[in-house]
Amino acid sequence: MVKLKNLKKNNTTIESDIIPEDSDNSGHIVVDLDQGITIDYSLPEGYEWCMNHVNHAKNKLIELAKEEHLSEQYLVMWY
């Protein structure tokens, strides 16, 4: 599970704070919408190894970029 907060979107990128499950601290992710790739990311201390969170956040941000209006936060869950 990962929370996405403070989303910002423009014509070429979408970005968000990224908060992994069980963390009180956030990282950040920036996704290139033209190429569908993660341009930059950081995760909180102790979660640097967890690329699964980054990949799920990236996929959800690409999906959300198609929306006209973004909510303040999203919860991304998988199993």
Secondary structure, 3 states (H helix, E strand, C coil): CEEEEEEEECCCEEEEEEEECCCCCCEEEEEECCCCEEEEEECCCCCCCCHHHHHHHHHHHHHHCCCCCCCCEEEECCC
